[in-house]
Amino acid sequence: MVRLGDALGQAVRPSSRDVELRRAVAGVRALFSAAACSCALVDANGADLRFVAADGQGADEIVGVTLSAGAGIAGWAVMSGQPIVVSDVSSDSRFARDVAESTRYVPETILASPLVDDAGEVLGVIEVLDPNSRGEHSGHDLDVLGVAASMVASIVRLSGVYDALGSTMIAGLVGAQRGEAVETALAHMSTTEGTDLSGLARVFHELASSGPEALRLAERVLAEVARFARTHR
């Protein structure tokens, strides 16, 4: 399994989800000239939100914080599936002041937009704290944040696909080492996991056996496909 991971390298995933999300929130913060920007994702059971990336004021403190999926302005955006702007959080009962105070930065204004994938599933939320235009918001602010949120949602979904591919390939390799053919093991994993990634996994297995040049070509092609997907969704 170690050799497989070394051989595939960035072909399985160009960079980690959280690294990509940190880049995204930094870009969104710069776009709004905001004090901070953060991203939280809904956990597997749908009950909680976990902040996984942030940039700006309170960034180090907010990453890793978990709260109920319905808590705070972020939770409202997730539960409603709608973007929201609150110009004066001190007068809004939805504001989770305790969470803000724990980061040692309490904003005046929050913009939040849910991360919604193509199937309509809410994956999380992106928040912008104290954008430069606070107090003079228009629908344009939420429109811009909505576009950014759709791109961030693509990063989250694409990372999930890469994770599933990697799990399928490793499980298939383990099955093959027990005497089962790699193709059979991967097909079995595809059936039991409910996703058809076995064909792509088999291609990488074949390329890994064809020499380093073939594998490097596959890495470059998949990296370009991933880059295209992130920027054109």
C-alpha positions as MATLAB code, in Angstrom:
seq = 'MVRLGDALGQAVRPSSRDVELRRAVAGVRALFSAAACSCALVDANGADLRFVAADGQGADEIVGVTLSAGAGIAGWAVMSGQPIVVSDVSSDSRFARDVAESTRYVPETILASPLVDDAGEVLGVIEVLDPNSRGEHSGHDLDVLGVAASMVASIVRLSGVYDALGSTMIAGLVGAQRGEAVETALAHMSTTEGTDLSGLARVFHELASSGPEALRLAERVLAEVARFARTHR';
ca = [
       0.000    0.000    0.000;
       2.894    2.352    0.739;
       4.407    1.632   -2.673;
       1.042    2.232   -4.324;
       0.681    5.600   -2.594;
       4.202    6.632   -3.564;
       3.632    5.579   -7.167;
       0.340    7.428   -7.561;
       1.368   10.559   -5.698;
      -0.701   13.577   -6.728;
      -2.608   11.591   -9.332;
      -4.988   10.415   -6.618;
      -5.563   13.969   -5.416;
      -3.523   16.997   -6.542;
      -3.560   18.454   -3.026;
      -5.516   17.894    0.153;
      -9.034   19.208    0.566;
      -8.129   21.451    3.469;
      -5.169   22.978    1.611;
      -7.448   23.815   -1.316;
     -10.069   25.249    1.031;
      -7.493   27.426    2.783;
      -6.509   28.856   -0.588;
     -10.161   29.424   -1.444;
     -11.082   31.276    1.756;
      -7.948   33.412    1.476;
      -9.027   34.385   -2.029;
     -12.588   35.163   -0.945;
     -11.340   37.284    1.969;
      -9.159   39.265   -0.435;
     -12.068   39.642   -2.847;
     -14.203   41.282   -0.155;
     -11.302   43.047    1.598;
     -12.736   41.379    4.703;
     -11.353   40.903    8.190;
     -11.797   37.155    7.955;
     -13.296   34.325    5.945;
     -13.995   30.754    7.041;
     -15.455   27.521    5.744;
     -17.320   24.890    7.748;
     -18.495   21.499    6.494;
     -21.453   19.378    7.533;
     -20.311   16.147    9.183;
     -21.302   12.683    7.979;
     -24.424   12.448   10.155;
     -25.597   15.936    9.231;
     -25.875   17.029   12.848;
     -22.790   19.225   13.192;
     -20.711   21.818   11.388;
     -16.921   21.719   11.643;
     -14.751   24.661   10.608;
     -11.975   23.280    8.439;
     -10.396   26.375    6.865;
     -10.091   30.057    7.674;
      -8.068   33.144    6.852;
      -7.679   36.446    8.652;
      -8.742   37.472   12.152;
      -9.339   34.522   14.472;
      -8.401   31.990   11.788;
      -6.236   29.776   13.998;
      -8.846   29.708   16.736;
     -11.890   28.889   14.593;
     -10.386   25.959   12.664;
     -11.418   22.736   14.359;
     -14.401   24.268   16.162;
     -17.575   22.189   15.938;
     -21.099   23.427   16.510;
     -24.616   22.220   15.869;
     -25.604   22.375   12.210;
     -28.415   24.738   13.134;
     -26.401   27.057   15.361;
     -25.318   30.579   14.521;
     -25.689   32.459   11.276;
     -23.620   29.777    9.564;
     -26.065   27.128   10.771;
     -29.015   29.170    9.545;
     -27.494   29.311    6.052;
     -26.947   25.542    6.104;
     -30.434   24.673    7.359;
     -32.224   27.108    5.043;
     -29.982   26.556    2.023;
     -30.058   30.323    1.472;
     -27.364   33.035    1.618;
     -27.714   35.720    4.266;
     -26.178   39.038    5.242;
     -26.451   40.404    8.780;
     -25.163   43.966    9.018;
     -25.403   44.196   12.802;
     -24.831   40.817   14.421;
     -25.268   42.237   17.920;
     -28.967   42.696   17.229;
     -29.506   39.266   15.643;
     -30.525   36.395   17.906;
     -28.994   33.841   15.528;
     -25.471   35.131   16.110;
     -23.329   32.662   18.078;
     -21.472   35.228   20.172;
     -19.805   32.601   22.355;
     -18.133   31.042   19.317;
     -16.977   34.439   18.044;
     -15.610   35.426   21.452;
     -13.661   32.165   21.642;
     -11.726   33.261   18.535;
     -10.938   36.665   20.101;
     -12.575   38.426   17.140;
     -16.213   39.522   17.258;
     -17.413   40.860   13.895;
     -20.030   43.501   13.217;
     -21.167   42.129    9.865;
     -21.412   38.579    8.516;
     -22.151   37.331    5.027;
     -22.811   33.595    4.753;
     -23.607   31.333    1.831;
     -24.288   27.575    1.834;
     -22.090   25.241   -0.189;
     -24.539   23.449   -2.463;
     -23.477   20.737   -4.917;
     -25.038   19.934   -8.288;
     -27.473   17.507   -6.667;
     -28.760   20.201   -4.316;
     -27.066   18.768   -1.218;
     -25.759   21.335    1.277;
     -22.142   20.417    2.055;
     -21.299   23.303    4.363;
     -21.066   27.073    4.510;
     -18.647   29.895    3.771;
     -18.688   33.042    5.917;
     -17.194   36.475    5.309;
     -16.635   38.650    8.387;
     -16.648   42.439    8.183;
     -16.228   42.933    4.447;
     -15.004   46.350    3.386;
     -18.476   47.275    2.099;
     -20.212   46.567    5.425;
     -23.161   48.814    6.067;
     -23.709   49.338    2.326;
     -24.631   45.837    1.242;
     -26.662   45.039   -1.814;
     -27.765   41.845   -3.486;
     -24.529   42.023   -5.451;
     -22.518   41.032   -2.369;
     -24.500   37.826   -1.926;
     -24.397   37.124   -5.659;
     -20.609   37.313   -5.630;
     -20.364   35.165   -2.519;
     -22.772   32.672   -4.075;
     -20.471   32.239   -7.081;
     -17.511   31.717   -4.764;
     -19.536   29.243   -2.686;
     -20.345   27.153   -5.755;
     -16.634   26.886   -6.558;
     -15.820   25.908   -2.981;
     -18.571   23.274   -3.104;
     -16.899   21.837   -6.206;
     -13.614   21.546   -4.310;
     -15.340   19.669   -1.488;
     -17.182   17.303   -3.827;
     -14.152   16.655   -6.019;
     -12.030   15.895   -2.962;
     -14.649   13.366   -1.892;
     -14.397   11.658   -5.268;
     -10.614   11.433   -4.954;
     -10.936   10.015   -1.433;
     -13.389    7.387   -2.638;
     -11.072    6.472   -5.508;
      -8.115    6.090   -3.167;
     -10.110    3.942   -0.733;
     -11.332    1.730   -3.556;
      -7.824    1.249   -4.949;
      -6.260    0.423   -1.590;
      -9.068   -1.960   -0.642;
      -8.728   -3.623   -4.036;
      -4.999   -4.061   -3.556;
      -5.544   -5.621   -0.137;
      -8.089   -8.017   -1.626;
      -5.717   -8.937   -4.421;
      -2.951   -9.712   -1.932;
      -5.255  -12.281   -0.388;
      -5.241  -14.096   -3.675;
      -8.090  -12.300   -5.391;
      -7.450  -10.718   -8.796;
      -7.086   -6.937   -8.625;
      -9.823   -6.386  -11.192;
     -12.222   -8.656   -9.311;
     -11.443   -7.022   -5.978;
     -11.971   -3.521   -7.375;
     -15.229   -4.508   -9.043;
     -16.410   -5.959   -5.737;
     -15.557   -2.736   -3.912;
     -17.358   -0.724   -6.556;
     -20.519   -2.769   -5.998;
     -20.426   -2.746   -2.210;
     -19.561    0.948   -1.899;
     -22.243    2.021   -4.354;
     -19.920    3.897   -6.680;
     -18.355    2.828   -9.965;
     -14.715    3.848   -9.625;
     -13.281    0.453  -10.479;
     -12.627    1.273  -14.134;
     -10.514    4.312  -13.292;
      -8.723    2.406  -10.543;
      -7.906   -0.464  -12.900;
      -6.427    1.972  -15.419;
      -4.054    3.301  -12.781;
      -3.125   -0.219  -11.771;
      -2.284   -1.069  -15.371;
      -0.311    2.134  -15.867;
       1.653    1.542  -12.694;
       2.784   -1.730  -14.229;
       3.710   -0.087  -17.518;
       6.608    1.976  -16.273;
       7.267    5.401  -14.768;
       6.697    7.342  -18.002;
       3.153    6.017  -18.409;
       2.357    6.758  -14.781;
       3.712   10.309  -14.990;
       1.554   10.898  -18.063;
      -1.525    9.681  -16.169;
      -0.710   11.955  -13.242;
      -0.448   14.995  -15.513;
      -3.686   14.200  -17.339;
      -5.703   13.666  -14.155;
      -4.227   16.772  -12.545;
      -5.317   18.830  -15.554;
      -8.811   17.307  -15.451;
      -9.066   18.150  -11.742;
      -7.849   21.695  -12.340;
     -10.401   22.145  -15.129;
     -13.204   20.798  -12.910;
     -12.338   23.176  -10.087;
     -12.363   26.243  -12.315;
     -15.299   25.474  -14.620;
     -17.987   24.133  -12.280;
];
